[in-house]
Amino acid sequence: MADKLANVLLVTANVGSIFEDPDKMLHTWLAEFLQSVQKLQPQFIAVHCQEMGGKNYRTSMKHVSTFTKSLIESEELKAYNRVRMFLDDNFESQDTFTALGSLYFIHESLHNIFLYDFKACKFRFVSGKEIYNNSRFTEAHTKEKEKFPLEFFPETKWSRKGFLRTRWSINDSIFDLVNIHLFHDASNIIAAETTPSVYSNHRRKALEHVLQRFSTDKYDKVPVFIFGDFNFRLDLKGVIRSLCAKATAEYEKVKDEIQKITYVENESQGKTVLTLGKKMFSPSNTIIYKESKGRWLRKYDREFRYFADRLHEFDINFPPSYPYSEDVSEAYEYMATRCPAWCDRILMSHNAKELMHKDDSHPSEYSVMGADVCMGDHKPIYLTLNLIGGKVVKGEPPTKRRRSDPTSV
């Protein structure tokens, strides 16, 4: 099988927004996704969704069936005659509910494809179209899911965070696909206090947990593609220091607790440079996000660096993926709630690169989907690759950092 290549499309998408306003956003999101599939013509599609059903999942989860049905019955996916969907939608079980959805579509031209059964410890041939949700999701052994332990969560409060793993064999090349959702920054004010922030440390601990688990469990060690909403944020303290180098901070407190910080320019008549609140990040000049696709912010994108000895990421040449306006008329604007960041990422173990065929004339594409339309507060991120058939990759990424590696992010 070494001479066979499979065109693969990996997509990560936090889809919470489209379920909260399905009349306006669901059709647009689906149309843009299907248009991308038509353009890229992949043989295998992996879509990792987070926040299925949205924040108001008790009332909005019903729209998930419309979402999945629209995909399966679409003309653009007609030739994808095998489908596997794993949907964690049981919101009544708060200690296990993650709202993760992993959707896989296999083109009719791809024949040699198997999915691993984690209970039987063997691969099973993939045929037909199956949706695993509700009780079927719990009973499915061709996936492995974990909600992070309660002590991992900031303030020890449950939220929909965890991972969902599947293992595939395509043309005799074996690899894992991991959907992940890490913790967000609950307060900009707290996030700006230290570098790294307390929230960054929680995310690091959770991702360390996932990598350690994969390295020590009973299953064979194979290459891993891990993609989802990592919630990686910028070094907010450093960003503010840069933006407000010539400004003075004015604090608004309630019962000695900071509610808002206004940074006022020193050499002007009270001109506000930046307003910071728990859920407010509002610079006076938003052009800073658009110049060179926000490239100047990349130096503050430091959370991934801690894992660079174990995980690889293609160069980022797209704007921050979050938090875009949820106004359907504003495709390019960010909300004044958070400092824009590259939350949504596609990472892989270093040995996963050995599965990818290098072709300078058709290089892998790591980019944003729906750049010119409103896709919700997160823009989906995608990676294209040519998977080499019959490639046996041994070894695994290191489980711990080497002593010579820097420890700060």
C-alpha positions in Angstrom: 0.0 0.0 0.0 3.0 2.3 0.2 2.3 3.7 -3.3 -1.2 4.8 -2.4 -2.0 8.3 -1.3 -5.2 9.4 0.4 -6.3 13.1 0.3 -7.2 14.0 3.8 -9.0 17.1 5.2 -8.8 17.8 9.0 -11.1 20.5 10.4 -11.6 21.8 13.9 -14.7 24.0 14.6 -16.2 25.3 17.7 -19.8 25.4 16.5 -21.5 26.7 19.6 -22.7 30.0 18.0 -24.5 28.3 15.1 -26.8 26.4 17.4 -27.7 29.5 19.4 -28.9 31.3 16.3 -29.6 28.5 13.7 -31.9 30.5 11.5 -29.1 32.9 10.6 -25.9 30.9 11.1 -26.5 27.2 10.5 -27.2 27.5 6.7 -24.2 29.9 6.2 -21.9 27.6 8.1 -23.0 24.5 6.2 -22.8 26.2 2.8 -19.2 27.4 3.5 -18.1 24.1 4.7 -19.6 22.2 1.8 -18.1 24.7 -0.6 -14.7 24.1 0.9 -15.1 20.3 0.5 -16.1 20.7 -3.1 -13.0 22.9 -3.7 -10.5 20.6 -1.9 -12.0 17.2 -3.0 -10.7 15.2 -0.1 -11.2 11.4 0.2 -11.3 11.4 4.0 -12.8 14.2 6.1 -12.4 14.5 9.8 -14.4 17.3 11.5 -13.9 17.8 15.2 -16.6 20.0 16.7 -16.8 21.5 20.1 -19.8 23.0 22.0 -22.3 20.9 20.0 -25.7 22.4 20.9 -24.2 25.7 22.0 -24.1 27.3 25.4 -27.8 26.9 25.8 -27.6 23.2 25.0 -30.7 22.2 26.9 -32.8 24.0 24.4 -30.5 24.1 21.4 -29.3 20.5 21.3 -32.3 19.7 19.1 -30.7 21.6 16.2 -27.8 19.1 16.1 -29.9 16.6 14.3 -30.6 19.2 11.6 -26.9 19.9 11.3 -25.9 16.2 10.9 -28.8 15.4 8.6 -28.0 18.4 6.4 -24.4 17.1 6.0 -25.2 13.5 5.3 -27.9 14.4 2.8 -26.0 17.2 1.0 -25.2 16.8 -2.7 -21.6 17.8 -2.0 -21.2 14.7 0.3 -23.2 12.3 -1.8 -20.1 10.4 -2.9 -19.0 9.9 0.7 -20.8 6.5 1.2 -19.4 5.8 4.7 -20.0 8.1 7.7 -19.2 7.8 11.4 -20.4 10.5 13.8 -19.7 10.4 17.5 -21.8 12.9 19.4 -21.6 13.4 23.1 -25.0 15.0 23.6 -26.2 13.6 27.0 -26.2 16.9 28.9 -28.1 15.3 31.8 -24.9 13.6 32.9 -22.8 16.7 33.9 -19.9 14.7 35.2 -19.3 13.1 31.8 -20.8 15.5 29.3 -18.3 17.2 27.0 -20.5 18.4 24.0 -17.8 17.1 21.7 -18.7 15.8 18.2 -16.4 14.0 15.9 -17.6 13.6 12.3 -15.9 11.4 9.7 -16.8 11.1 6.0 -15.2 8.5 3.7 -15.3 8.9 -0.1 -16.3 5.9 -2.3 -12.9 5.9 -3.9 -11.3 5.0 -0.6 -11.5 1.2 0.0 -9.1 0.0 2.7 -10.3 1.7 5.8 -10.8 0.4 9.4 -11.8 1.8 12.8 -10.3 0.6 16.0 -12.4 -1.1 18.7 -10.9 -0.1 22.0 -12.7 -2.8 23.9 -11.9 -5.7 21.6 -8.5 -4.2 20.8 -8.9 -4.9 17.1 -9.8 -3.0 13.9 -13.2 -3.2 12.4 -14.0 -2.7 8.7 -15.9 0.6 8.1 -19.1 0.3 6.0 -22.4 2.2 5.9 -23.4 5.4 7.8 -23.6 5.4 11.6 -24.5 8.1 14.1 -23.6 7.4 17.7 -25.4 9.7 20.0 -27.5 9.4 23.2 -27.1 5.8 24.6 -25.4 4.6 21.4 -22.6 7.0 22.0 -22.0 5.6 25.5 -22.1 2.0 24.1 -19.7 2.7 21.1 -16.4 1.0 21.6 -14.8 2.5 18.5 -14.2 5.8 20.4 -12.6 6.7 23.7 -13.8 9.7 25.6 -12.8 11.4 28.8 -14.0 14.5 30.6 -11.2 16.0 32.5 -11.1 15.3 36.3 -12.9 17.9 38.4 -9.7 19.1 40.0 -8.4 20.2 36.6 -11.1 22.7 36.1 -10.5 26.4 37.2 -12.4 27.1 40.4 -13.2 23.3 40.5 -16.4 23.9 38.5 -17.6 21.5 35.8 -17.7 22.7 32.2 -17.8 20.9 28.9 -14.1 20.1 28.5 -12.4 16.9 27.6 -11.2 14.8 24.7 -12.6 12.2 22.2 -10.2 9.8 20.5 -10.7 7.5 17.5 -8.0 5.3 15.8 -8.0 4.7 12.1 -6.3 2.5 9.5 -6.3 4.0 6.0 -4.5 2.0 3.3 -2.7 0.2 6.2 -1.4 3.4 7.8 -2.5 3.7 11.4 -3.0 6.9 13.4 -5.2 8.5 16.1 -7.5 11.5 15.7 -8.2 13.3 18.9 -10.9 16.0 19.4 -10.1 18.2 22.4 -11.5 21.2 24.2 -9.5 22.9 26.9 -10.4 25.6 29.4 -11.1 29.2 28.5 -10.1 32.4 30.3 -12.9 33.2 32.7 -11.6 36.8 33.4 -9.4 39.1 31.3 -8.4 40.9 34.5 -7.2 37.7 36.2 -5.5 36.5 32.9 -3.5 39.7 32.7 -2.1 39.4 36.2 0.7 36.9 35.5 2.7 35.3 32.7 1.8 32.6 32.2 -1.8 33.1 33.4 -3.5 30.9 35.9 -5.7 29.7 33.0 -2.8 28.9 30.8 -1.5 26.6 33.6 -4.8 24.8 33.8 -4.7 24.2 30.0 -1.1 23.0 30.2 -2.0 20.5 33.0 -4.9 19.1 31.0 -2.9 18.7 27.7 0.0 17.1 29.7 -2.6 14.7 31.1 -3.8 13.7 27.6 -0.3 13.1 26.2 0.8 11.2 29.3 -2.3 9.0 29.1 -1.7 8.1 25.5 1.9 7.3 26.2 1.2 5.0 29.1 -2.1 3.2 28.2 -2.3 -0.4 27.0 -2.8 0.4 23.4 -0.1 0.4 20.6 1.6 3.7 20.3 0.8 5.3 16.9 1.1 8.8 15.4 -1.5 11.3 16.7 -3.3 14.2 15.1 -4.9 16.3 17.9 -7.1 19.1 16.9 -9.8 21.1 18.5 -10.4 24.3 20.6 -7.2 24.4 22.8 -8.3 27.8 24.0 -4.7 28.9 23.7 -4.6 32.6 24.5 -2.0 35.3 24.1 0.3 36.5 26.9 -2.3 39.1 27.8 0.1 40.9 30.3 2.6 41.3 27.5 0.0 42.5 24.9 -1.3 45.1 27.3 2.3 46.2 28.1 2.9 46.7 24.4 -0.4 48.5 23.7 -0.3 50.7 26.8 3.4 51.5 27.1 2.6 55.2 27.2 -0.6 55.0 29.1 -1.7 55.1 32.8 -4.1 52.6 34.3 -7.2 53.8 36.0 -9.0 51.2 38.2 -12.7 50.9 38.9 -13.4 48.7 41.9 -16.4 47.4 43.8 -15.7 46.2 47.3 -11.9 46.2 46.6 -12.4 44.0 43.6 -11.3 45.4 40.2 -14.2 45.5 37.8 -12.6 47.6 35.0 -9.2 49.0 34.0 -9.0 52.0 31.7 -5.7 52.8 30.1 -5.4 56.5 29.4 -2.7 57.9 27.1 -0.2 60.1 29.0 0.4 62.7 26.3 -3.2 63.4 25.3 -6.4 64.9 26.8 -7.7 61.7 28.4 -7.6 59.6 25.3 -8.5 56.0 26.1 -6.1 53.4 24.7 -7.7 50.2 26.1 -10.6 49.3 28.3 -10.2 46.0 30.1 -13.0 44.1 32.1 -13.7 40.6 33.1 -15.3 40.0 29.7 -14.1 43.2 27.9 -11.1 43.8 25.8 -11.7 47.0 23.9 -8.8 48.9 22.3 -9.5 52.3 20.8 -7.8 51.3 17.5 -9.0 47.9 16.2 -6.9 48.3 13.0 -4.2 46.5 15.1 -6.0 43.2 14.4 -6.1 43.7 10.7 -2.6 44.8 9.9 -0.7 41.9 8.4 -3.5 39.5 9.7 -2.6 40.4 13.2 0.9 39.0 12.7 2.4 41.3 15.4 0.4 39.4 18.0 2.1 36.1 17.1 5.1 36.8 19.5 2.6 36.7 22.4 1.2 33.3 21.2 3.3 31.2 23.6 1.3 28.4 25.0 2.1 25.9 22.3 5.8 26.4 22.8 5.8 24.4 26.0 4.8 21.3 23.9 6.9 21.9 20.9 9.3 19.0 21.7 6.3 16.6 21.6 3.9 18.2 19.1 4.3 19.8 15.7 2.2 22.6 14.1 2.4 24.0 10.6 3.2 27.7 10.3 0.3 29.9 11.1 -0.4 32.5 8.3 -4.0 33.3 9.2 -5.6 35.8 11.6 -6.6 34.8 15.2 -9.6 32.4 15.0 -11.5 33.9 18.0 -13.6 35.9 19.0 -15.3 36.9 15.8 -18.5 38.9 15.8 -21.7 36.8 15.7 -23.4 39.4 13.6 -23.9 37.8 10.2 -23.1 41.1 8.5 -19.7 41.3 10.1 -17.3 38.6 8.7 -14.1 40.3 9.7 -14.8 42.0 13.0 -13.8 40.8 16.4 -16.0 41.2 19.5 -14.7 43.5 22.2 -14.9 40.7 24.7 -11.4 39.0 24.5 -8.1 39.7 23.0 -8.1 37.8 19.7 -6.1 34.6 19.8 -5.4 31.4 17.9 -7.6 29.2 20.0 -8.4 26.6 17.3 -5.4 24.6 16.2 -4.4 21.4 14.4 -1.4 19.7 16.1 0.3 16.4 15.6 3.0 14.2 17.1 6.3 14.6 15.3 6.2 11.1 14.0 2.8 11.9 12.3 4.8 13.9 9.8 6.2 10.7 8.5 2.7 9.7 7.3 2.5 12.8 5.1 3.6 12.8 1.5 5.7 15.9 0.7 4.8 17.4 -2.6 6.1 21.0 -3.2 3.7 21.4 -6.1 0.7 20.5 -3.8 1.8 21.4 -0.3 -0.3 20.9 2.8 -2.6 23.9 3.4 -3.2 25.1 7.0 -5.7 27.9 6.9 -9.1 29.3 8.0 -12.4 28.3 6.6 -15.1 30.9 5.9 -12.8 33.9 6.0 -15.3 36.1 4.2 -18.5 35.1 6.0 -19.7 34.9 9.6 -19.0 31.4 10.9 -19.8 32.3 14.6 -17.4 33.5 17.2 -14.8 30.8 16.1 -13.6 30.5 12.5 -13.0 26.8 11.6 -9.4 25.9 10.9 -8.4 23.2 8.4 -5.4 21.2 7.3 -5.0 19.3 4.0 -2.5 16.5 3.7 -1.7 13.5 1.5 -1.6 10.4 3.6 1.0 7.8 2.6 -0.4 4.2 2.5 1.3 1.3 4.2 3.5 3.5 6.3 4.4 1.8 9.6 5.6 4.4 12.1 7.2 3.3 15.3 8.0 5.2 18.4 6.1 8.0 20.2 6.6 11.6 21.3 8.4 12.1 24.6 6.1 12.0 27.6 8.1 14.7 29.6 10.0 17.7 28.8 13.8 17.5 28.6 15.6 19.3 31.3 17.3 21.7 28.8 13.9 22.9 27.6 12.6 26.2 28.9 9.7 25.9 31.3 8.0 29.2 30.8 5.5 29.9 28.0 
